Amino acid sequence: MTVNTSPDSASPASDDRGRNRSAWIALVAVAALAVGFLLGFLARMPLEDTQPATPAAGSVDVGFAQDMSVHHDQAIEMAAIALTGSDDVRVRNLAYDILTTQQNQLGQMQGWLTLWGRPPLPAGDYMQWMAEDTGHGHGSTGADGSGHDAAGMQRMPGMASSDDLANLRAATGTDLDVLFLQLMLRHHEGGLPMMEYGAQHASIAAVRNLAQTMVDTQVGESQLMTSMLADRGAVPLPLN
């Protein structure tokens, strides 16, 4: 079933389908978030005697959960736009997978932060935890090789700008599909160093495991999106 997004050809039936699809997506997103939040609460902390019950505010565990929540939230927004606006079954299927998977993971991270008594979102610059906490930082070049240091970054790599999101909402047809694939691929690539760092350096096993799951899932999705762009005669965007 497709939604006709052209205002000239809109009809009451197509409007109803659009509203029904939007309502269905909202229900799916809420359900995925609730499941993830529950999983976060059910995770018994600490999982090992050597792990802290409540990680420090500047720890890899807390910083990863806070920053990746922000990163995931934007991916969910872009996936919802593609899921409601694209006429391409492959694009909609990919968008659905990304929306439900990342909404579930977002729920887990927010559940942990609630358990730890930490704020749901970072208060200062992003990615400070990649150069601090356990001495795993890499000096002035930063843990991900992007040039950030312990001062953090005001914007995480791969994030879409306000203009990018506005263009995505306004796009239709093949233009929507290509722009979604480009923005989401860049988003995945930008978040990969954070996920890899979390998988290696988080002190709590459940956090490391979730970060590694993100790495495995998003590497596969990135390969798929690169192939889908090639099928459409398009190329990936450079990493911002």
C-alpha positions in Angstrom: 0.0 0.0 0.0 1.4 3.4 -1.0 0.6 6.9 0.0 0.2 9.6 -2.7 2.0 12.7 -1.4 1.1 14.9 -4.3 -1.3 17.7 -3.1 -2.8 18.0 -6.6 -4.0 14.3 -6.6 -4.8 13.9 -2.9 -8.1 12.3 -2.1 -10.0 11.6 1.1 -9.1 7.9 0.7 -5.4 8.6 0.3 -5.6 11.0 3.3 -7.1 8.3 5.4 -4.4 5.8 4.4 -1.8 8.4 5.3 -3.3 9.0 8.7 -3.7 5.2 9.3 -0.1 4.6 8.4 1.2 7.4 10.6 -0.9 6.1 13.5 0.4 2.6 12.9 4.0 3.8 12.9 3.4 5.7 16.1 2.0 2.6 17.8 5.0 0.5 16.6 7.4 3.1 17.8 5.8 3.4 21.2 5.7 -0.4 21.6 9.4 -0.7 20.6 10.4 2.0 23.1 8.4 0.4 25.9 10.0 -3.0 25.3 13.5 -1.5 25.2 12.9 0.5 28.3 11.7 -2.6 30.1 14.8 -4.5 29.0 16.9 -1.8 30.4 15.2 -2.1 33.8 15.4 -5.9 33.8 19.2 -5.8 33.2 20.7 -6.6 36.5 23.5 -4.1 37.4 26.2 -5.0 38.2 26.5 -8.1 36.1 29.9 -9.0 37.6 31.3 -8.4 41.0 34.0 -6.1 39.6 31.6 -3.8 37.9 30.2 -0.6 39.5 26.5 -0.6 40.3 26.2 3.0 39.3 28.8 4.2 36.7 30.2 7.7 37.2 28.7 10.6 35.4 31.7 11.0 33.1 32.1 7.2 32.4 32.0 5.6 29.0 28.8 3.8 30.0 26.9 6.9 30.8 28.3 9.0 28.0 27.7 6.3 25.5 24.0 5.9 26.6 23.4 9.6 26.6 25.1 10.5 23.3 23.8 7.5 21.4 20.3 8.2 22.6 20.6 11.6 20.8 22.1 9.9 17.7 19.4 7.2 17.6 16.6 9.7 18.1 17.5 11.4 14.8 17.8 8.1 13.0 14.3 7.2 14.2 12.9 10.5 12.9 14.5 10.0 9.5 13.3 6.4 9.3 9.7 7.5 10.1 9.8 10.1 7.3 10.9 7.4 4.8 8.4 4.9 6.1 5.5 7.2 5.6 6.6 8.9 2.4 8.4 6.4 0.2 6.7 4.3 -2.5 9.6 1.9 -2.7 9.1 -1.4 -0.8 12.8 -1.9 -0.1 13.2 1.6 1.3 10.2 1.2 3.5 11.3 -2.2 4.8 14.8 -0.8 5.6 13.2 2.3 7.3 10.9 0.0 9.4 13.9 -2.1 10.5 15.9 0.9 11.5 13.0 2.6 13.3 12.0 -0.4 15.4 15.6 -1.6 16.1 16.8 1.8 17.2 13.7 2.7 19.1 14.2 -0.6 21.1 17.8 0.2 21.7 16.9 3.8 22.7 14.5 2.4 25.3 17.3 0.2 26.8 19.7 3.0 27.1 17.1 5.3 28.7 16.2 2.5 31.1 19.8 2.2 32.2 20.2 5.9 32.7 17.1 5.9 34.8 18.4 3.0 36.9 21.7 4.8 37.4 20.1 8.1 38.3 21.8 9.9 35.4 20.2 12.5 33.1 18.6 11.1 30.0 20.7 13.4 27.7 24.2 14.9 27.9 24.5 18.3 29.6 27.5 19.6 27.7 29.5 18.7 24.6 29.2 15.3 23.0 31.8 12.5 23.0 33.8 13.7 25.9 33.6 10.2 27.3 35.7 8.9 24.4 38.8 10.8 25.6 38.2 10.6 29.4 37.1 8.1 32.0 39.6 5.2 31.8 42.6 6.7 30.0 41.7 5.3 26.6 41.7 8.7 24.9 44.1 9.4 22.0 45.3 12.9 22.8 44.5 15.7 20.4 43.4 13.5 17.6 40.5 12.0 19.5 39.4 8.4 19.9 37.7 8.2 16.5 40.4 10.0 14.6 38.2 12.9 13.8 40.2 15.5 15.7 38.1 16.0 18.8 39.7 15.9 22.2 38.6 15.9 25.9 36.7 19.1 25.3 34.1 17.1 23.3 32.2 18.2 20.2 29.1 20.4 19.7 27.8 18.1 17.0 28.3 14.4 16.6 29.6 13.1 13.2 27.0 11.9 10.8 24.2 14.0 12.2 21.8 15.6 9.7 21.3 19.4 9.8 18.0 21.1 10.1 18.1 21.9 6.4 18.8 18.2 5.7 15.7 17.1 7.6 13.6 19.8 6.0 14.7 18.7 2.5 14.0 15.1 3.5 10.4 15.9 4.6 9.8 17.9 1.4 11.2 15.3 -1.0 9.0 12.8 -2.9 9.5 9.7 -5.1 13.1 8.7 -6.0 14.4 12.0 -4.6 13.1 11.0 -1.2 14.5 7.5 -1.4 18.0 8.7 -2.5 18.2 11.4 0.1 17.1 9.1 2.9 19.7 6.5 2.0 22.4 9.1 1.8 21.5 10.8 5.1 21.1 7.5 6.9 24.3 6.0 5.5 26.2 9.0 6.6 24.5 8.8 10.0 25.5 5.2 10.5 29.1 5.9 9.4 29.3 8.9 11.8 28.1 6.9 14.8 30.3 3.9 14.2 33.3 5.1 16.1 31.2 5.8 19.2 29.7 2.3 19.0 33.1 0.7 18.6 34.5 2.6 21.5 31.6 1.7 23.7 31.9 -2.0 22.8 35.6 -1.9 23.7 35.7 0.4 26.8 32.4 0.4 28.6 32.7 -1.1 32.1 29.4 -2.9 32.2 29.0 -6.0 30.0 25.4 -5.2 29.0 26.5 -1.9 27.6 29.4 -3.4 25.7 27.1 -6.1 24.3 24.5 -3.5 23.1 27.2 -1.4 21.5 28.6 -4.4 19.7 25.1 -5.3 18.5 24.8 -1.8 17.1 28.1 -2.2 15.3 27.1 -5.5 13.7 23.7 -4.3 12.7 24.7 -0.9 11.3 27.7 -2.2 9.3 25.3 -4.6 7.5 22.8 -1.9 6.9 25.5 0.4 5.6 26.5 -2.1 3.1 22.9 -2.5 2.0 22.4 1.2 1.7 25.5 1.6 -0.4 24.2 -1.0 -2.8 20.8 0.5 -2.9 22.3 3.9 -3.8 24.3 2.3 -6.6 21.1 0.7 -7.9 19.7 4.3 -8.2 22.8 5.8 -9.8 23.6 7.8 -6.6 26.7 8.0 -4.4 27.1 8.3 -0.6 27.6 11.7 1.0 31.0 12.6 2.4 31.1 12.3 6.2 30.5 15.6 7.9 
